[in-house]
Amino acid sequence: MLEKRAFEPDYLKRLDGLVLGARRARTVRAGRRVLGRVQGTGIEPEDFREYRIGDDLRFLDWNAYARLDDLTIRTFRVERQVEMTILIDASASMGLPRDDDKLGLGLLLGASLAYIGMNENDPVRLATFALRHGTPDLVLTPFRRRRETYPEFRDFVSATKCGGETKLGAAVHQLMRERRLPGIVVIISDFLVNAADYADALGQLLAARHEVKAIHVMGDREREGNYPAGSYRVRDCETGVTSEITFGPAAAALCRQRAERHAAQVSGFCVRHGITYMPAFGAARFDEILTNEFPRFGIMA
């Protein structure tokens, strides 16, 4: 399973190299930083971003408004450590198709983000969610902040199995009961729920002033529909509903269209609401995802 790589020394050295490269790049380029942070009340300016409804008007950059007629918010480095929670979908759909190893990909992505997030000793925790037997099952690790404690995530990662329904909104509702200060929340999921469910979940997090990031996991076979031709009786792994399907070139093309439409809907929602969106399509392309997508995701310090 792909998640086993998360604790291999050679892989962790590669993550160290990515962090070092991001630091060096920041010293030689001008413009916006990629470091993700919530709006702070410190005195050290950090970044600028577009104004969103509900932002504190005290942080508007009036000079930029006068010059460019553009509402821009000035952000500052917070005076406290920023908590990061990484929510990983462990529902049944993350286990299928089995060859796609979506759960392994999600766990490796989550553990990698935790390792990177601990680079500045910010508190980080992993969590998995699913609806099992009608009850939200949200499993949280303790917060860890020092790099030497990273191996303590190993047992949690290796013990995670798929099962149950996705129900993202219910998981976030349970998480919000903690009433913690705003931080960074990363959701790793295939988002195979109706749009109202993920809109509710992401909206809850935004309303609580968290900085929200979404990693959209899909498998190659899931996207391409490249199943052997023939007639199948298919059972939904989460609801149990069965249906009769005939696979062939036409069904594969329809599968690709639906996958593209689903990805466009999720990414479009994220863009409209100021949520950082990252596609992670295909476990076989993990190295490409790590090299090309991670530096743009806004976690590296």
C-alpha positions as CSV (number, residue, x, y, z in Angstrom):
1,M,0.0,0.0,0.0
2,L,1.2,3.5,-0.9
3,E,1.0,4.9,2.6
4,K,3.9,2.8,3.8
5,R,6.2,5.2,2.0
6,A,5.3,7.9,4.4
7,F,7.8,6.7,7.0
8,E,10.7,5.6,4.8
9,P,13.9,7.6,5.5
10,D,14.6,8.2,1.8
11,Y,11.1,9.6,1.3
12,L,11.4,11.9,4.3
13,K,14.7,13.2,2.9
14,R,12.9,14.0,-0.3
15,L,10.3,16.0,1.7
16,D,13.1,17.8,3.4
17,G,14.4,18.8,0.0
18,L,11.1,20.2,-1.0
19,V,10.9,22.4,2.1
20,L,14.5,23.6,1.6
21,G,13.7,24.4,-2.1
22,A,10.7,26.4,-1.1
23,R,12.7,28.4,1.4
24,R,15.4,29.2,-1.1
25,A,12.9,30.2,-3.8
26,R,11.3,32.7,-1.4
27,T,14.7,34.4,-0.8
28,V,15.2,35.2,-4.5
29,R,11.7,36.1,-5.8
30,A,9.5,39.0,-5.2
31,G,5.7,38.9,-4.9
32,R,3.3,36.8,-3.0
33,R,4.4,34.1,-0.5
34,V,3.0,30.6,-0.7
35,L,2.9,30.1,3.1
36,G,-0.7,29.3,4.3
37,R,-1.7,31.2,7.4
38,V,-4.9,32.4,9.0
39,Q,-5.5,36.2,9.4
40,G,-3.4,37.1,12.4
41,T,-3.2,40.0,14.8
42,G,0.6,40.3,14.9
43,I,2.8,43.1,13.8
44,E,4.8,41.4,11.1
45,P,3.2,41.8,7.7
46,E,3.2,38.5,5.7
47,D,1.0,38.6,2.6
48,F,-1.9,40.1,0.7
49,R,-5.0,38.4,-0.6
50,E,-8.4,39.4,-2.1
51,Y,-11.1,40.7,0.3
52,R,-13.8,38.2,1.2
53,I,-17.1,38.9,2.8
54,G,-16.7,38.9,6.5
55,D,-13.1,39.9,6.6
56,D,-12.1,42.5,9.2
57,L,-12.2,45.9,7.5
58,R,-9.3,47.1,9.7
59,F,-6.9,45.0,7.5
60,L,-8.0,46.5,4.2
61,D,-5.0,47.9,2.2
62,W,-6.4,51.4,1.4
63,N,-3.3,52.3,-0.6
64,A,-4.0,49.4,-3.0
65,Y,-7.6,50.4,-3.2
66,A,-6.7,54.0,-4.1
67,R,-4.3,52.9,-6.8
68,L,-6.0,49.9,-8.3
69,D,-9.6,50.1,-7.2
70,D,-9.1,46.6,-5.7
71,L,-10.2,45.4,-2.3
72,T,-7.1,43.7,-0.8
73,I,-6.6,42.4,2.7
74,R,-3.2,42.6,4.4
75,T,-2.3,39.6,6.5
76,F,0.1,39.3,9.4
77,R,2.0,36.5,10.9
78,V,0.0,35.3,13.9
79,E,1.4,35.6,17.4
80,R,0.5,32.0,18.2
81,Q,1.3,28.7,16.6
82,V,-1.3,27.7,14.0
83,E,-3.0,24.3,14.4
84,M,-3.4,22.2,11.4
85,T,-5.9,19.4,11.2
86,I,-5.7,17.0,8.2
87,L,-9.1,15.2,7.6
88,I,-8.8,12.0,5.5
89,D,-11.8,10.3,4.0
90,A,-11.9,6.7,5.1
91,S,-15.3,5.8,3.7
92,A,-15.9,2.7,1.6
93,S,-15.6,4.6,-1.7
94,M,-11.9,5.3,-0.9
95,G,-11.2,1.6,-1.1
96,L,-12.6,1.1,-4.7
97,P,-11.5,0.4,-7.3
98,R,-9.0,-1.6,-5.3
99,D,-6.2,-1.2,-7.8
100,D,-6.5,2.6,-7.6
101,D,-5.4,2.6,-3.9
102,K,-7.2,5.9,-3.2
103,L,-7.0,5.4,0.6
104,G,-3.2,4.7,0.4
105,L,-2.8,7.9,-1.7
106,G,-4.8,9.9,0.7
107,L,-3.0,8.7,3.7
108,L,0.4,9.3,2.1
109,L,-0.6,12.8,1.1
110,G,-1.9,13.5,4.6
111,A,1.1,12.2,6.4
112,S,3.4,14.1,4.1
113,L,1.6,17.3,4.8
114,A,1.8,16.6,8.5
115,Y,5.6,16.1,8.2
116,I,6.0,19.4,6.3
117,G,3.7,21.2,8.6
118,M,5.8,20.2,11.6
119,N,8.7,21.9,10.0
120,E,8.1,25.1,12.0
121,N,6.9,23.2,15.1
122,D,3.2,24.1,14.4
123,P,0.8,21.6,16.0
124,V,-0.5,19.1,13.5
125,R,-2.9,16.2,13.8
126,L,-4.4,13.6,11.5
127,A,-8.0,12.5,11.4
128,T,-10.1,10.0,9.5
129,F,-13.9,10.2,9.0
130,A,-16.8,8.0,7.7
131,L,-20.3,7.3,8.7
132,R,-20.5,3.8,10.2
133,H,-23.7,2.1,11.3
134,G,-25.5,5.5,11.1
135,T,-23.0,7.2,13.4
136,P,-20.3,9.7,12.4
137,D,-16.9,8.0,13.1
138,L,-14.3,10.8,13.5
139,V,-11.0,9.5,14.7
140,L,-8.4,12.1,15.8
141,T,-4.7,11.8,16.8
142,P,-3.3,14.1,19.4
143,F,-1.6,17.2,18.1
144,R,2.1,16.8,17.5
145,R,4.5,19.5,16.7
146,R,8.1,18.3,16.9
147,R,9.7,16.4,14.0
148,E,11.0,13.7,16.2
149,T,7.3,12.8,17.1
150,Y,6.3,12.3,13.5
151,P,6.8,8.4,13.7
152,E,4.0,8.4,16.3
153,F,1.6,8.8,13.4
154,R,2.6,5.4,11.9
155,D,0.2,3.2,13.9
156,F,-2.7,5.5,13.1
157,V,-1.9,5.5,9.4
158,S,-1.3,1.7,9.2
159,A,-4.5,0.9,11.2
160,T,-6.9,3.0,9.0
161,K,-9.3,0.9,6.9
162,C,-12.1,1.8,4.5
163,G,-15.8,1.4,5.4
164,G,-19.1,3.2,5.8
165,E,-20.5,6.3,4.0
166,T,-18.7,9.6,3.3
167,K,-21.0,12.1,5.0
168,L,-18.5,14.9,5.1
169,G,-20.9,17.4,6.6
170,A,-21.5,15.2,9.6
171,A,-17.8,14.7,10.2
172,V,-17.1,18.5,10.1
173,H,-20.0,19.1,12.4
174,Q,-18.5,16.7,14.9
175,L,-15.1,18.4,14.6
176,M,-16.6,21.8,15.1
177,R,-17.8,20.8,18.6
178,E,-14.3,21.3,19.8
179,R,-14.6,25.1,19.3
180,R,-10.9,25.5,18.7
181,L,-9.3,28.8,17.5
182,P,-9.1,29.3,13.7
183,G,-6.3,27.3,12.1
184,I,-5.7,25.3,8.9
185,V,-8.0,22.4,8.0
186,V,-7.1,20.2,5.0
187,I,-9.7,17.8,3.7
188,I,-8.5,14.8,1.6
189,S,-11.4,13.0,-0.1
190,D,-12.8,11.7,-3.4
191,F,-15.8,14.0,-2.6
192,L,-18.2,11.4,-3.8
193,V,-21.2,13.0,-2.0
194,N,-23.8,15.3,-3.3
195,A,-22.7,18.9,-3.7
196,A,-24.9,20.1,-0.8
197,D,-22.9,17.9,1.6
198,Y,-19.5,19.1,0.8
199,A,-20.8,22.7,0.5
200,D,-22.2,22.4,4.0
201,A,-18.9,20.9,5.4
202,L,-16.6,23.5,3.8
203,G,-19.0,26.3,4.6
204,Q,-18.9,25.3,8.3
205,L,-15.1,25.5,8.3
206,L,-15.1,28.9,6.5
207,A,-17.7,30.3,8.9
208,A,-15.4,29.4,11.8
209,R,-12.6,31.4,10.2
210,H,-10.4,28.4,9.4
211,E,-8.1,28.4,6.4
212,V,-9.5,25.5,4.3
213,K,-7.6,23.4,1.8
214,A,-9.0,20.6,-0.3
215,I,-7.2,17.7,-1.9
216,H,-9.4,15.8,-4.4
217,V,-8.4,12.2,-4.8
218,M,-9.4,10.1,-7.8
219,G,-8.1,6.8,-9.2
220,D,-7.1,6.1,-12.7
221,R,-9.6,3.3,-13.4
222,E,-12.3,5.4,-11.6
223,R,-11.6,8.3,-14.0
224,E,-11.1,6.3,-17.2
225,G,-13.7,3.6,-16.8
226,N,-11.4,1.1,-18.3
227,Y,-13.1,-2.1,-17.2
228,P,-13.3,-5.3,-19.3
229,A,-16.3,-5.1,-21.6
230,G,-19.4,-7.0,-20.5
231,S,-22.5,-6.9,-18.4
232,Y,-22.1,-6.3,-14.7
233,R,-24.3,-6.2,-11.6
234,V,-22.8,-3.3,-9.6
235,R,-23.5,-2.6,-5.9
236,D,-22.8,0.8,-4.4
237,C,-20.2,0.1,-1.7
238,E,-21.7,2.8,0.6
239,T,-25.5,2.5,0.1
240,G,-25.8,-1.1,-1.0
241,V,-28.0,-0.1,-4.0
242,T,-27.5,-2.5,-7.0
243,S,-27.8,-1.7,-10.7
244,E,-27.2,-3.5,-14.0
245,I,-24.5,-1.9,-16.2
246,T,-23.0,-2.9,-19.5
247,F,-19.4,-1.7,-19.9
248,G,-17.9,-0.9,-23.3
249,P,-16.4,2.1,-25.1
250,A,-19.6,4.2,-24.7
251,A,-19.8,3.5,-21.0
252,A,-16.1,4.3,-20.5
253,A,-16.6,7.6,-22.3
254,L,-19.5,8.5,-20.1
255,C,-17.5,7.6,-17.0
256,R,-14.7,10.0,-18.1
257,Q,-17.3,12.7,-18.7
258,R,-18.8,12.3,-15.3
259,A,-15.3,12.3,-13.6
260,E,-14.4,15.5,-15.4
261,R,-17.7,17.1,-14.5
262,H,-17.3,16.1,-10.9
263,A,-13.8,17.5,-10.6
264,A,-14.9,20.7,-12.3
265,Q,-17.8,21.1,-9.8
266,V,-15.6,20.5,-6.7
267,S,-12.8,22.8,-8.0
268,G,-15.2,25.5,-9.0
269,F,-16.8,25.6,-5.6
270,C,-13.4,25.9,-4.0
271,V,-12.3,28.7,-6.3
272,R,-15.5,30.6,-5.7
273,H,-15.1,30.4,-1.9
274,G,-11.4,31.1,-1.6
275,I,-10.4,27.4,-0.8
276,T,-7.1,26.1,-2.1
277,Y,-7.9,23.1,-4.3
278,M,-5.4,20.5,-5.3
279,P,-6.1,17.6,-7.7
280,A,-4.5,14.2,-6.8
281,F,-5.6,12.0,-9.7
282,G,-3.9,8.6,-9.8
283,A,-1.7,6.9,-7.3
284,A,0.8,6.1,-10.0
285,R,1.4,9.8,-10.5
286,F,2.2,10.5,-6.9
287,D,5.7,11.6,-7.5
288,E,4.4,14.1,-10.1
289,I,1.8,15.3,-7.7
290,L,4.5,15.8,-5.0
291,T,6.8,17.7,-7.2
292,N,4.3,19.9,-9.1
293,E,1.3,20.4,-6.7
294,F,2.7,20.4,-3.2
295,P,4.8,23.6,-3.6
296,R,1.7,25.4,-4.8
297,F,-0.5,24.1,-2.0
298,G,0.4,26.8,0.6
299,I,1.8,24.6,3.4
300,M,5.5,24.8,3.0
301,A,7.2,27.4,5.2
